Structure formats: C-alpha cells, structure tokens
Amino acid sequence: MIRTPLAALALAVTQLASLAEKPTLEHLYPTAIALGETNTVSLTGKFDPWPPKIWSSNTNLQFNFPTNKGSVEISAPTDAPIGPALIRLYNDEGGSDPAIFVVTKTPHLRDTEPNNHFAKPQVITNLPTCINGRLEKNNDVDSFRLNLKAGQWLDARLDSHTLMSKIDAVLRLVTTNGYQLAWNHDFASFDPRLVWQSPTDQTVVLQVYGFAYPAGSEIVLSGGNGGIYQLGLSVSDSPPADLSAPLTENKNFTNEISEALGVICPAGDEDRFPLTLEKDETIELRVDAMEFGSDLDPWIKIEDAAGKELARNDDAEGSRNALLEWKSPAETNYNIVIGSVTHRGEEKYRYRLNLTKVTPDFQPTIEANNLILDSTGTNELKVTIKRLRNFTNELTIALASQIEGLTAEPIKIDSKSKEATLKLITKEAKPHNAPIQILVKDPVTNTERPAQLSLVSRSENNGVPQGYSKLLIETMDEIWLTIKPPKESAAAKPEK
C-alpha cells in the first residue's frame, strides 16, 4: 500500500492522539501570587501533549502557556478573590488531581540560592512578608537573616504539609554563628510555627529544612520538586493575638453556638463549665489545643450535678484534640469538665472549647475525583450518605445541571439506605471537560447539599502517617467530568 506524505502525517497524528493520556499535576512552584501580579509557575507532573488546558476554582485567575514546556504564566487581577484555590490540568483524556494555589494581598519573595548555610543567608529587610520557597534537593537548608529589636516578637508560620508537599518541615532559629535559639517541628499540623521574643537588639537566622513525607526508612534532610513551602514572617511588640487572647472560664452556655478559652494550670487543674440542657437535646463539644501550639493533650467529659461521669473523650479525628457528641437524657443541669491526659499544667497549656447544639442531619460524600466517560455508554457513580443522629428522611440524588448527550435519572434513597448508585448514560454526547455537582436533597426540609469529596486522609501504614491530615482546602463539592471524543474508526481505507 502506498501512502502520500500527507496521509502518512495524518496517520502519525492519529496514532499520537491515541497514545495521549490524561495529565498529572503533582506540584506548582511558586505556590502563591499577589493581586495585580503575573508569575511564571513551574509544573511538576506529566502533561503530553503540550500544552494542556487549565482550570481553577478561582475563576478570576488568568493563564497563558509559554512555548517552554513545564510552566504556565498565572495572572491575578486586582478583583480576584483572596485565599487558597484549586488548579487542575486537563485534556481530552481527563483531568488531573487538583493542586493548591494561593492568592494574597501582599507580594511574595522567593528564596534565593545559595542560602544553604547560616553564615550565607538570604537577607530579609522588610517585614511582614511571605516567602515562596522550595527545598531543591536532599540536604538543602534555606536560611534567612532578620534584624530584631529588644522585646520584639518574631512570628514565623510555615505552610507545606497543608499545600500537599512532600516534606515534613522544621523551623530553626540560630544566631549568626550557629547557636540555636529556638525551633519547632509541628504546630497545628505537621507544619511548624515558631514564636520567639528577642531579649536584645540582634541579628538572627531562621532556617527551613525538612524530612521526607511520608517518612521512609532513611533519616535524611529531604528536598526536590515536592519540597514546596510558604513562610510567613512578622514582628510585633507583643505576642501574637491568637496565642495571647484573654481567658474566659466558667461560662454558662446559653446560645446555640458558644465558645470559651481556657488554660490548664497548675498541674492537675480541671476546668468546669455549667450547662443546662433539655431532654433529648444533642450537643457537640470540641476542644482545640493544637491550634494554639499548646502542649496540652486534653480530655473532656460530661458530669451530672452529683459529679457522676456520663460521657468522655480523649483523642479525636487523628489528633490530640478532643471531640464529644452527646444526647441529654433529661432536662437538668450538667457540667462540662476539661483536663490534661498527662496531668500536667502550665500557663501555655491553652485550649478553646466550642459547643454546638446539633439536630438530625445527613452528609453526602463521593470518593471519585475524576469521572471519565466515553461518548456512548453507561457508567455508575456511588454516593454515600452518612446519617447523623437518627436521621431517617428519604432523599433524592441528581445532577446539578444538564449536559447535552448525558442523562442521569434522579434516584430516591429510602429512610434506611446509606448509599446509592447514580447511573450516567451517554448517547452520542459531545466532548466535555468541566466540574459537575451531585446534589442530594431532603424533600421534607427542602435542604439540598452537594456530595463532597474529602482531600484529607488520616490513614497509617505500619504506624507511618499517610495522606494529608490538614490542608488549606480540605473538601471539594465538585467532581471533574470528562466525556471523551468519539473513537476514530480502527479501519483505515487503502489508498491507490
């Protein structure tokens, strides 16, 4: 069979297209942009053919792919929303997992190499600021020189784990000759925060380094494309407000949502909060200590007026914090009691107590991140319903919007079922790449919620934490839907 050059080229293009795969996006660097700026952001992953298409939950962001493979120019107009957003790459074969990108008000610096040694640090002159950094390779250490006045408080906050990085970061503060002044490994999450008051006018060096996450068998300073971080630096004449808020103890909980701040001090101290509940009233009690950088490992319990323990909790949700949900058996007075698991107590053993009165409810979830459909066919999507506090109403599940060529008949879930399967039927559907929502509705209360996908995972493998326990964005209420173009006919007509 003889082929013309044009026909051969067309065949080659068709074969390459058939080999294309959906893109993967592992990391972005830098991970933030300020309003009014345009930055070139490098991409880590696989994205053939180049360039892919890009989507963000922050719809104001603008994107441009330069000729060079592996980077994208991101612009943030002055009206773009502030805060973290999700970014995906996609092509005709599907969409990547999302990565986190942050829009800020103030410009960011970048860590500038070489700054590996405390004797040759990067000089930071204007505070407050935020530094976009990356530990480029194993044994990399980023060092930053700061000038502090006597009595000033340095507040250094690092986001890395919360950005889906591959390092378990550490902050270390040293003098210009390397003498350690302070350090922190974990604070409210695996990410560190270092708060330190300078006793004199002096120059100090703040260092960032990290270990591999998830941890391996080898103990070595880790780095690479996944060693991304954002380091926020500020100084003030008083300690950070969130660590020095006035204490409020022995408060009556009378509102629908109540809060109190407390401290376990001295050792053996127990704090009591009186509470009056009606019969069958359900409350959720949450004790947060890690968010303060507190060393407190709290427990919480509920006692009746005679001091008898009715319910108790220690650790919850994979953390040291305590969480207790409890239903009152009678209309009477109770006491909420908080103490220390280790029986230790100091002024820094701070906590926050939140009380919420809760009612029967439901939480719809999905596990699928991407849904890839052929232009003609039938697929299934599983939706799980968590019924809370004896919730028994019937529910309906449906797509939030209509897509040409795609049908998904709404389905009903009876009062006891905890999962259902939504059938998605495509019939000569046009190519499609966009997020969609699966809506779950309670017709009785007219409450409607999108099924959510959790981005956090608190699993362990042989005692080693896996996944991410805390992220800047922890849930998505959309799923990425790809409807692939119709397949080309496998038979090629011979040419004369």
N, C-alpha and C positions, 0 to 999 in steps of 0.2 A: 504494500500500500504506500502510495506516495503522498506526502503532506506538503502543502505550501508553507513557507516560513510563518505566515500569519496564522495559519491553522495550528502549527506547532506551538506558537506563542500562546494562543488561546487555550490549548490543551494544558500547557505548563501552568498557566494562571489557574485553571480549574483544579489541577492536582494540588497546587499550593493551598488553594482555598479549602480543599477537602482535608488538608492536614492541619488547618488552623485549630487552635484550642482557645478556650476562654482565658482571659488574662488572670494573673495572680498579682496581688498587691500586698507586699509584706510590710514595708515601711516607707514613710515620707521623711525627707530631711531637707531643710528645716521643717519643724512641725508646727510653726506658727507664723502669722503675718499680722502686721498692724494696719489699721484703717488707712486708706489712701496710698498703700504701698503695692508694688509689684515685685515678687521674688521668684527666682528660679529654684524650683524644688526638685531634688533628685528622687527617683523612684527605685525601689528595690522589689524585684519580682520577675515575672515572665509576661511579656506583652507583645507577642508576634501574632499577626503582622503589626507593624508600626505605621502610624500612631494609633493607639486605641482611642475610644471615646471615654469621656469622663463625666461623672455625676457627683453632686454634693447635696447634702441636706440643707446647706446654707445656699439658697438659690441666688443670692446676690454675688457670689464669687464668680470670677471670670477666668477662663482657662485658654491657654494657647500652647500648642505643641511646637517647639522649635524643630529644626532639622535633626539635631543631635538626639539620638535615641537614649531614653532613660531619664528624661527630665521634662518638666512642664512649667510654664510660666503661670503663676497664680496672682491675680489682682483682687484686692479687696476695696471696693468703692466705699466712700465715707458713710453710706447708708446701710452697709452690711451689718447684720446682727452680730453682737459681741458674744464670744464664748466658743465652746467646742462644737465641731460639726463632723459628720461622716463623709468620707470620699470613697467612691468606687471607680474602678476602670471596667469597661465592658466592650464587647464586640458582638458580632452576630451569633457567636457560640455561647455567650453567657456573661455574667458579671462576676467580678472578684469579690472576695470578702472585704468588708469596709475597714478603712484605717481612720484614725482620729487626727483632725487638723484643727487648730485653734486660731480664732480671730481676736485680736486685742486692741485696746485703745492706744497703748504706748508702743513705740518701736522696740524691736528686739536687737540685741547684739548677737554675734556669732562667736563661738570660741575659736581662737586663732592659734594655730600651731606654729612653732613649738611652744608648749606651755606645760610640758610633762613634769618639770621639776619645780619644787617650791622656790628655788633660787632663780628661776627664769619664768615667772608667772606672767599671765596676761593682766595688764593694768586696767582696773575699773575705776573711773573717776567720778561718774555721775550716778547717784542713787536717788530714788529707786530705779531699778532696771530689771530686765529679764534677759537671760542668755539662752539662745538656742545652741545646744551642744550635742556632740556625738563622740563617744569613746571609739576611736577609729580602729583599734586593734588590741589584741591581748597585751596586758601590762601598761595600757595607756592610762594616764592620770591627767586630768585637766586642772590647772592651778590658776587662781585669780587673786590679785593683790588689791587690798582695800585699806583705806586710811580711816581710822576710827578715833573719836574723841573720848576723853574720860567720861564714863557714865552712860555712853550711848549703848543702845541695844541693837545688835545685829540679828535680823530675822532672815534666814536662808531657807527657802522652800524648794524642793525638787520634785518634779513630776517626771516619772519614767515608766514605772510599772503601770501607772494609770493611763499611759499612752500606748500600751501594748508593746513595750520594748522587750529586749532580750537580756537585760541586766538587772541585778538586784543591787541598787546603788547605795553608796555611802558618802556622807559629807564629813570632812575632817578639817578642823581649823588649827593652823600652826603659826608660830612666829616666823620671822624671815630667816631664822637659822634652823627651822625644822622642829622646834619644840612644840609638842601637841598641847593645845589649849582646850579643845572640846571636840566631840564627834557625835554623830548619830547615824544609826543604821535604818531602823524602822520607826515610823511615827504613826499616823492614822492608817497606813497601809504598809506595803513593802517599801514605799518611798520614804526617804529621810526628810527631816526638818530640824534645823539647828538654830537654837535661840541662845544668844550669849551676850553678856554685858561686859564691856571693856572697862577695866579698872583704871587705865591711864590712856593718854594720847599715844597711839601706837599704830604701826603698820602690821597687818596680819595677812595670811594667805589662806584662802579657802580652797580646798581640793575636792574634786569629784572623781570617784573610781567605783568599780562595781565588780560583782561576781556573776557568773553565768546564771541565767534564769530561763527555764527550770534548772535547778542545780544538777551538776554531774558528779562523777567520782573524783574529778581532779579539782583541787583548790588553787585557782589562779585568777588574777585580775583579768576580766573579760572585756572584749570590745568587738567591733565590727559594724556592719550596716545596721544591725538592730540595737546598737548601743546609744539610742537617742535619749535626750532629756531636755527639759526646760527648767532653768534655775532662776527663781525669783529672788531678788536681793533688795532689802530695805533696811534703813536705820532710823531710830527714833530715840527720844529722850525718856521713854517709858516702855515697859514690856508690852508685847502685842496684846491688843484688846481682847482677842479671843482666848488668851491664856490668863487674863487677869480680871475677868468680869466679876462684879460683886456677887457674893454668895447669897442665895435665898433659900432658907431651910424652914422646915416645919410649916409648910404652906398647905392650906386647905384646897383640895382640887374640887372646884365647883363648876368650871367651864367644860365645854365639850372637848377642848384640847387644852392641856395645861402643861407647864414646864417649870422646873426648878433646877438651880445649880447648887451643887454641894461639894463638900470635901470630907474625906475620911481622915480625921486627925483628932487625937493621937491614935497610936496603935490600939486596936480593939474597939474603936469607935463604931457605933451603928447609928444611922440617921433614920428617923421615923417621920412619916407624913400621914396625918389623919385623913380619912376619906369616908364619905357616906355614899352608899350605893343602894339602888332599888333592887328588888328581887328580879333575877334573871338578866340583870344588866351585865354586859360583857365589856371588859376593858383590855387594852393593850398597854403594857408598861415596858418602856425601853430605857436602858441605862447605857449611855455612851461615855467611855473614858478614853479610848484610844485617840479620838479626835482632838483631845487636849494634849496629847503627848504624855498622858498620865500613866504612871506605873501601876495604877490601881487595877487589880483583877476583881471586878465587882460581882457580888451576888445580890439577888433581890428576892424578897418573899412577901407574902401577904399573911397577916395575922388577924384574928378576930379580937374583939375588945378584951378578952381574957388572956391574950398572948399566945393562943394556940396557932401553930403554923398551918395554913390552909393550902398554900402553893409556893413553889420555889423554882428559881432558875439560876444557873451559873453562866456557862458559855452558850452563845447562840450565833448562828449564821457563820460559823467558821472563824469566830473572833473571840477576844476576851470579853466583849460586851455582853450584857445580859438582856434577855427578852422574855417576857411572860405575858401570855394571854389567859384571861381567867373570867369565869362567869359567876356572878354573885348568887349564892344560894338563898339569900334572904335580904330584906330591907333592914340594914343596920349599919353600925359604924365599924370600920376596919382600919388597920394600919399598914402602910407600905413601909418596908424596912430594907435598908441598903447597908451592906457591909463589905469587908475585904476578905477574899478567899484565903489570902496569905496571912491574915490577921495583922498586917502592917498598916501604918497610917502616918502620913506626913502632910504638910501644907500643899504639896504638889499632887497629892492623891485626889485629883478633882474628878468630877463627873457631871453629867447632865441627865436629868430624869424627865422623860416625856410620857404623858398619859393621854391616851386617845380612847374615847368610847366608841365601840365598833358594833356593827349590826351584820346580819347575814348578807353574804356578798359572793361574787364569783370573779375568778381571774382566768381569762382565756390565754393560752400560750401555744406557740408553734416552735418546732425545732428546726424547720427548714430555713436556711438563709437565702439560698438561690433555688428558683424553680425554673427548669429548662424544659420547654415543650416543643414537640415537632409541630409543623403547621397543620397536620391532621393526625388526630389520635386522642386517647383518653388517659388521663393521669389522675392520681389521687393525692390529696393533701390532708394530713392528720392534724386535727385541732384538739388540744387537751383542755379540759375545764377543771379548775380547782374550785371545789365548792367549800365555802368558808362558813363556819358557824351554822351548820344545818340548813344551808341554802337549798331549796327544793323547787324553785320555779323552773318551768320549761324555758328553753332558749332556742333561738334561731341563729343560723350561721349563713353568711352570704358574702359575696364580693362587694367591695365598697363602690366600684364603678364598672361600667360596661366597657368591654373591649371587643372590637369588631372581629367576628370569627371565633370568639371564645364564649362558651356557655358554662355556667355553674349554677345549677338549680339550688336555691336556698334549701337548707335541711333543718329539721327540728331535732332537738335533743330533749328527751324526756326528763322527768324530775330526778331521776337517779343516775343517769348516764354521766360519765366523766370524760368521754372522748367521742369524737365523731369524725367521719371522713368526708371531705368535700370533693366531689368528682368534677374535674375540669376537662371539658371536651372541646377540642379544637377541630374545626372543619374548614379547611382552606383559609385559615387565619393568616393575616398579613404579619410580616416580621414585626416584632415588638421588643423593646428593651426599656423598662421603667419599673419603679416600685409600685406595688399594689398593697391594699389593706384587706384583711379578712375581718369582717365585723361580726361581733356576737351581741345579740340583743335580748334583753329581758322584756317581753311584751307587757308584763304586769306593771312594772315600774317605769317602763319606757327608757330604761338605761341601756346604752349602747357603748361597747368598748371594742377597740381593735385588738386582735390577738397579738401578743407581744413575744418577741424573741429576746432571750437573755444573752448578753455578751460576756457576762461574768461566769466563772466556774470555780468552785472551791474543792475540786477533786484532788486526790493524792495518789501517788504511785510509789509504793514502798516507803511511805512516810514523807515523800518529797512533794511539795505543793505543785499542782499543775494548773494551767489556765491562769485567769486573772481574777483576783478576789475583789478588786475595786478599780473602776475605770471612770474617766471623765464623762463618758456616756455609757450607761450600763444596760440599756434596753433599746430595742427598735420596735416600732409598731408597724413596720412595713416589711414586705418580702420582695426580693428582686425577681421579676418575671421576665424571662426570655422566651419568645416564640421564634424559633429558628426559621430561616427562609426555606422554601420547598427544596427538596433534594433534586439535583440535576439528574437527568436520565443517565443510567450507567452505560447504556449502549451508545457508541459513537458511530455515526454514519460514515462508511468508507467514501473516500473521495477519488475521483477519477483523475 
